[in-house]
Amino acid sequence: MEPVVTVVCTGGGTGGHIYPGLAVADAFRARARDAGVAVRIVWIGAAVGMDRAIVEKNSTAAGSLGADIFYGIPAGKLRRYLSFKNVTDIFRIAAGFFASFFLLKKLKPAVLFSKGGFVSVPPCAAARVLKIPVYTHECDLTPGLATRLNSRSAARILVSYGETVPLLPRGVRDRALVTGNPVRAVFHTASATRGYAFLGITRSDKPVLAVLGGSSGAQQINTLIWEQLPWLTEHFFVVHQTGPHATSIPDRPGYSHHAFIHAELSDVIAASDVVLSRAGANSLWECATLGKPLVLVPLAGSGTRGDQIDNARYFSDRGAAVVLAPGDVDGEHLRRSLTRLLDAAERARYGAAGAALVRGSAAADTIAGLLFDAAIHRQNEVAV
């Protein structure tokens, strides 16, 4: 009986650190199936939060197998502002390291793949101690603290943009490889027809505006949209992912709101003519894959390192997005930006520029190939 090759994926804290990893997991499984190799994919995420729900729901979704099993570990992070939690989380990080160490020692994975986020740091450190090969991916233009820490343990540092490589610590740049950002397979097979059916509409004279605030929603975006809803519904059919904590949501013809859009999200974006969202790397790549013009409201302030502002600027400088800068998130700037995109030719120009940025990228398959080769090599070494 052929041995089962175990691969561990880690990352979490937000959906942005999970969904691309699951895309890689699916591509890895497909590659192993084609090669006739039995595999087990394990996900290590935060014990508290949305990680388990996202991984397990994705693993039962049509067309996706994701991970076979999820393990939660204690997780802590270093905040960019004064907080007593910066002290208490040191103990959570230490606990996460020991939990990861004993878990990895038990699982004996051939390779570990990190998709980043604060929860990925303890498993990568534990893998380094256990001499398990680590591959880590950075989706943003500028590398975050987790990537900087994980790069010390990594055999390869995978990045979405060539411009990211010079921003990595000098001693690890020779291990960097530009792969692009993994996009889930459903975004390559998305259907506008299915999206219209989900929204309960047919194609009309009004363009469809999709408003996305991330997996947890965004109060700033919600408030802006609700304040401008009369103008918005006059010019667009608006579909709005509000997040699960939104309250006092207005009801208006031409406005469809949802706490969270899961399996149907790719189809809803395919059916949309304009997307307004944060500037998380994954949302950018998913929308660009579908050739959608973007209006971006990047997350800013003391709780962020400015990665979304950098991401937004990258797309804006290349003609793929209109950006509402932190000081411009108001009704006047929103109406001005969207008025420009009422013109179909202008929408096509922005959408084509976004599609050109990601064209030819097969990041999930590329990364899965690297992991598969490393896993088989490691498995053969252990067998000898």
VEXKEZA-311021 format. One record per residue (C-alpha): x, y, z; residue in one letter. Coordinates in Angstrom, 2 decimals. Example, Ala and Ser with C-alpha at 12.3 -4.5 7.8 and 13.67 -1.06 7.14 Angstrom:
! VEXKEZA-311021
X,Y,Z,residu
12.30,-4.50,7.80,A .
13.67,-1.06,7.14,S .
END
This chain:
! VEXKEZA-311021
X,Y,Z,residu
0.00,0.00,0.00,M .
1.40,3.37,-1.06,E .
2.10,5.78,1.85,P .
-0.11,8.84,2.21,V .
1.71,12.15,1.70,V .
0.70,14.67,4.35,T .
0.83,18.39,3.62,V .
0.05,21.06,6.20,V .
-1.34,24.44,5.21,C .
-1.48,27.29,7.71,T .
-2.76,30.84,7.82,G .
-5.74,32.71,9.04,G .
-7.20,35.48,11.09,G .
-9.11,36.72,8.03,T .
-10.59,35.10,4.95,G .
-7.88,36.81,2.91,G .
-5.29,34.51,4.46,H .
-7.40,31.39,3.97,I .
-9.13,31.42,0.58,Y .
-5.93,31.57,-1.53,P .
-4.45,28.75,0.55,G .
-7.52,26.64,-0.11,L .
-7.09,27.34,-3.83,A .
-3.57,25.95,-3.56,V .
-4.84,22.95,-1.58,A .
-7.35,22.14,-4.31,D .
-4.68,22.45,-7.02,A .
-2.30,20.28,-4.99,F .
-4.95,17.60,-4.60,R .
-5.67,17.63,-8.32,A .
-1.97,17.28,-9.14,R .
-1.60,14.39,-6.69,A .
-4.68,12.67,-8.14,R .
-3.26,12.92,-11.66,D .
0.01,11.40,-10.41,A .
-1.77,8.62,-8.53,G .
-0.44,9.81,-5.16,V .
-2.56,9.57,-2.01,A .
-2.50,12.79,0.01,V .
-3.86,14.18,3.25,R .
-4.18,17.95,3.56,I .
-4.33,19.42,7.05,V .
-5.09,23.05,7.89,W .
-3.74,24.71,11.02,I .
-5.61,27.90,11.87,G .
-6.72,29.98,14.82,A .
-8.73,28.13,17.43,A .
-10.96,31.18,17.89,V .
-12.56,33.11,15.04,G .
-13.76,32.36,11.54,M .
-10.90,30.10,10.39,D .
-12.54,26.74,11.10,R .
-15.87,27.75,9.58,A .
-14.27,29.00,6.35,I .
-12.04,25.95,5.92,V .
-14.73,23.40,6.71,E .
-17.39,25.11,4.61,K .
-15.03,25.36,1.66,N .
-14.08,21.70,2.08,S .
-17.70,20.66,1.53,T .
-18.42,23.13,-1.28,A .
-19.15,21.89,-4.78,A .
-16.00,21.71,-6.88,G .
-13.69,22.10,-3.90,S .
-12.20,19.65,-1.43,L .
-9.98,22.01,0.54,G .
-8.51,20.43,3.66,A .
-9.24,17.01,5.09,D .
-9.05,18.18,8.68,I .
-8.70,21.43,10.61,F .
-6.72,21.94,13.81,Y .
-7.05,25.13,15.84,G .
-4.14,26.55,17.83,I .
-3.81,29.52,20.20,P .
-2.97,32.62,18.21,A .
-1.81,36.11,19.09,G .
-0.62,39.11,17.15,K .
1.42,42.26,17.65,L .
-0.77,45.31,17.17,R .
0.43,48.59,15.72,R .
-0.90,50.56,18.65,Y .
-0.52,50.49,22.42,L .
-2.57,47.68,23.91,S .
-2.29,45.38,26.90,F .
-3.13,42.57,24.47,K .
0.34,42.97,22.98,N .
1.62,41.57,26.28,V .
-0.95,38.82,26.78,T .
-0.68,37.72,23.15,D .
3.01,36.89,23.63,I .
1.83,33.99,25.78,F .
-0.70,32.96,23.12,R .
2.05,32.96,20.49,I .
4.22,30.79,22.74,A .
1.31,28.43,23.33,A .
0.68,28.33,19.58,G .
4.32,27.36,18.99,F .
4.19,24.41,21.39,F .
0.79,23.28,20.08,A .
2.16,23.45,16.52,S .
5.36,21.65,17.48,F .
3.60,18.63,18.95,F .
0.98,18.61,16.20,L .
3.57,18.67,13.41,L .
5.64,16.04,15.21,K .
2.56,13.81,15.24,K .
1.45,14.54,11.66,L .
4.96,14.28,10.14,K .
4.07,16.38,7.07,P .
6.30,16.30,4.02,A .
5.99,20.07,3.61,V .
4.27,23.07,5.21,L .
2.67,25.86,3.19,F .
1.97,29.18,4.88,S .
-0.51,31.68,3.50,K .
0.41,34.26,6.12,G .
-1.40,36.07,8.87,G .
-0.46,36.10,12.53,F .
-1.63,32.50,13.09,V .
0.96,31.17,10.62,S .
4.03,32.31,12.58,V .
4.08,29.60,15.30,P .
3.61,26.67,12.84,P .
6.40,28.01,10.59,C .
8.74,28.39,13.57,A .
7.89,24.88,14.77,A .
8.44,23.46,11.28,A .
11.87,25.07,11.19,R .
12.82,23.35,14.46,V .
11.53,20.02,13.12,L .
13.35,20.56,9.78,K .
10.12,20.42,7.78,I .
10.41,22.40,4.51,P .
8.41,25.64,4.65,V .
6.98,27.54,1.67,Y .
5.38,30.90,2.49,T .
3.33,33.19,0.26,H .
2.82,36.97,0.49,E .
-0.22,38.24,-1.37,C .
0.20,41.98,-0.74,D .
2.52,44.31,-2.59,L .
4.44,45.06,0.61,T .
5.50,42.15,2.86,P .
3.83,41.97,6.25,G .
5.39,41.13,9.58,L .
4.29,37.48,9.34,A .
6.05,37.08,6.00,T .
9.19,38.75,7.34,R .
9.24,36.34,10.27,L .
8.25,33.27,8.25,N .
10.85,34.00,5.57,S .
13.56,33.00,8.07,R .
12.14,29.48,8.07,S .
11.22,29.26,4.39,A .
12.85,27.28,1.64,A .
10.96,29.57,-0.76,R .
9.26,32.94,-0.32,I .
6.50,33.23,-2.92,L .
5.23,36.68,-3.87,V .
2.47,38.07,-6.06,S .
4.44,40.96,-7.55,Y .
7.98,41.37,-8.82,G .
8.06,44.73,-7.03,E .
7.78,42.90,-3.70,T .
11.16,41.13,-3.93,V .
13.35,44.20,-3.17,P .
11.17,44.89,-0.12,L .
11.99,41.54,1.49,L .
14.81,41.24,4.05,P .
18.08,41.32,2.15,R .
19.23,37.87,3.27,G .
16.20,36.01,1.87,V .
15.68,37.67,-1.51,R .
17.54,34.92,-3.36,D .
14.83,32.51,-2.16,R .
11.98,34.65,-3.55,A .
9.88,33.55,-6.50,L .
7.16,35.58,-8.23,V .
4.09,33.38,-8.65,T .
1.15,35.76,-8.67,G .
-1.69,35.46,-6.18,N .
-3.72,32.21,-6.01,P .
-7.32,32.67,-7.12,V .
-9.96,30.06,-6.41,R .
-11.00,27.94,-9.38,A .
-14.61,29.17,-9.14,V .
-13.45,32.59,-10.34,F .
-12.24,31.01,-13.57,H .
-15.64,29.36,-14.17,T .
-17.91,32.09,-12.78,A .
-21.23,32.68,-14.55,S .
-23.00,36.02,-14.86,A .
-26.21,34.13,-15.64,T .
-26.02,32.30,-12.31,R .
-25.22,35.62,-10.63,G .
-28.35,37.27,-12.06,Y .
-30.42,34.29,-10.93,A .
-29.04,34.56,-7.38,F .
-29.88,38.28,-7.31,L .
-33.31,37.67,-8.81,G .
-32.79,40.09,-11.68,I .
-32.47,40.04,-15.44,T .
-30.11,42.20,-17.46,R .
-31.41,45.76,-17.42,S .
-30.36,49.25,-18.44,D .
-28.87,49.87,-15.00,K .
-25.36,48.57,-14.36,P .
-24.89,46.29,-11.35,V .
-22.73,47.63,-8.52,L .
-21.32,45.04,-6.11,A .
-20.26,46.42,-2.73,V .
-17.89,44.20,-0.74,L .
-16.44,45.06,2.65,G .
-14.53,41.83,3.19,G .
-15.60,38.67,4.99,S .
-16.45,40.62,8.17,S .
-17.97,43.61,6.43,G .
-16.83,47.22,6.82,A .
-18.84,49.75,8.82,Q .
-17.21,52.67,6.99,Q .
-18.35,51.32,3.61,I .
-21.78,50.33,4.92,N .
-22.45,53.82,6.27,T .
-21.25,55.46,3.06,L .
-23.49,53.24,0.90,I .
-26.58,53.73,3.08,W .
-26.14,57.51,3.10,E .
-25.92,57.54,-0.71,Q .
-28.50,54.83,-1.39,L .
-31.10,57.09,-3.10,P .
-28.50,58.28,-5.64,W .
-26.97,54.83,-6.01,L .
-30.25,53.03,-6.72,T .
-31.19,55.72,-9.22,E .
-28.16,54.79,-11.32,H .
-27.28,51.20,-10.33,F .
-28.73,47.96,-9.12,F .
-26.79,47.60,-5.85,V .
-25.82,44.25,-4.30,V .
-24.19,44.76,-0.91,H .
-22.32,42.30,1.32,Q .
-22.77,44.03,4.67,T .
-21.00,41.61,7.01,G .
-22.72,39.65,9.79,P .
-22.79,42.47,12.34,H .
-24.62,45.12,10.33,A .
-27.84,46.46,11.84,T .
-30.59,48.89,10.83,S .
-30.14,48.01,7.16,I .
-32.41,50.11,4.92,P .
-34.83,48.48,2.51,D .
-35.15,50.04,-0.92,R .
-36.05,48.87,-4.44,P .
-32.90,48.15,-6.43,G .
-30.91,47.31,-3.30,Y .
-30.07,43.69,-2.43,S .
-28.19,43.17,0.85,H .
-26.60,40.01,2.23,H .
-24.68,39.41,5.44,A .
-22.26,37.14,3.60,F .
-22.18,35.74,0.09,I .
-20.32,32.43,0.10,H .
-20.52,30.01,-2.83,A .
-22.31,32.52,-5.07,E .
-19.75,35.33,-4.70,L .
-17.82,34.57,-7.90,S .
-21.06,34.50,-9.90,D .
-22.27,37.75,-8.31,V .
-19.01,39.46,-9.26,I .
-19.27,38.03,-12.78,A .
-22.73,39.59,-13.03,A .
-21.51,42.97,-11.75,S .
-20.46,45.89,-13.91,D .
-18.54,47.70,-11.15,V .
-17.14,46.48,-7.84,V .
-16.62,48.74,-4.84,L .
-14.48,47.14,-2.17,S .
-11.59,47.31,0.23,R .
-8.18,46.78,-1.35,A .
-7.30,43.39,0.07,G .
-5.04,41.52,-2.33,A .
-7.42,38.64,-2.89,N .
-10.43,40.78,-3.73,S .
-8.27,42.70,-6.22,L .
-7.04,39.57,-7.98,W .
-10.45,37.88,-8.00,E .
-12.15,40.93,-9.51,C .
-9.30,41.50,-11.98,A .
-9.51,37.85,-13.06,T .
-13.11,38.59,-14.06,L .
-12.14,41.90,-15.72,G .
-14.14,44.14,-13.39,K .
-13.53,47.88,-12.94,P .
-12.86,48.74,-9.31,L .
-13.63,51.56,-6.91,V .
-11.40,50.98,-3.91,L .
-11.75,52.18,-0.33,V .
-8.49,50.92,1.22,P .
-8.39,50.19,4.92,L .
-6.34,52.86,6.67,A .
-5.50,54.03,10.15,G .
-3.57,52.92,13.21,S .
-4.79,49.32,13.03,G .
-3.21,48.66,9.64,T .
0.30,48.77,8.20,R .
-0.92,50.50,5.04,G .
-0.84,47.40,2.84,D .
-4.25,48.11,1.32,Q .
-3.22,51.65,0.42,I .
-0.16,50.23,-1.37,D .
-2.28,47.60,-3.14,N .
-4.82,50.20,-4.21,A .
-2.14,52.55,-5.51,R .
-0.59,49.73,-7.56,Y .
-3.89,49.06,-9.36,F .
-4.75,52.75,-9.66,S .
-1.36,53.65,-11.19,D .
-1.97,51.01,-13.86,R .
-5.44,52.27,-14.77,G .
-7.32,49.37,-13.19,A .
-9.04,51.14,-10.29,A .
-10.39,54.40,-8.95,V .
-9.32,54.96,-5.34,V .
-11.08,56.88,-2.60,L .
-8.14,58.02,-0.48,A .
-8.62,58.04,3.31,P .
-9.54,61.74,3.28,G .
-11.96,61.33,0.37,D .
-14.36,58.69,1.68,V .
-17.52,60.75,1.37,D .
-20.60,61.01,-0.78,G .
-19.21,63.61,-3.18,E .
-16.12,61.59,-4.07,H .
-18.12,58.37,-4.29,L .
-20.65,59.88,-6.70,R .
-17.89,61.44,-8.77,R .
-16.04,58.13,-9.09,S .
-19.12,56.11,-9.94,L .
-20.42,58.70,-12.40,T .
-17.25,58.18,-14.40,R .
-17.99,54.44,-14.50,L .
-21.55,54.86,-15.73,L .
-19.94,55.05,-19.16,D .
-19.63,51.52,-20.58,A .
-16.47,52.35,-22.53,A .
-14.80,53.67,-19.39,E .
-15.80,50.53,-17.49,R .
-14.34,48.39,-20.25,A .
-11.06,50.31,-20.13,R .
-10.64,49.86,-16.39,Y .
-11.70,46.22,-16.53,G .
-9.24,45.43,-19.31,A .
-6.40,47.08,-17.40,A .
-7.13,44.92,-14.36,G .
-7.36,41.75,-16.41,A .
-4.00,42.56,-18.00,A .
-2.35,42.75,-14.56,L .
-3.25,39.15,-13.72,V .
-3.35,37.64,-17.21,R .
-1.30,34.48,-17.53,G .
-1.11,33.97,-13.77,S .
-1.69,30.39,-12.68,A .
-0.46,30.91,-9.15,A .
-2.42,28.10,-7.51,A .
-1.10,25.55,-10.01,D .
2.44,26.95,-9.88,T .
2.56,26.83,-6.09,I .
0.91,23.41,-5.98,A .
3.60,22.12,-8.34,G .
6.38,23.43,-6.12,L .
4.77,21.89,-3.05,L .
4.13,18.59,-4.78,F .
7.73,18.25,-5.98,D .
9.04,19.19,-2.51,A .
6.65,16.76,-0.80,A .
7.58,13.83,-3.03,I .
11.27,14.57,-2.62,H .
10.88,14.76,1.15,R .
8.80,11.58,1.23,Q .
11.44,9.72,-0.75,N .
14.17,10.98,1.59,E .
12.25,9.73,4.63,V .
11.60,6.36,2.98,A .
15.34,5.89,2.37,V .
END
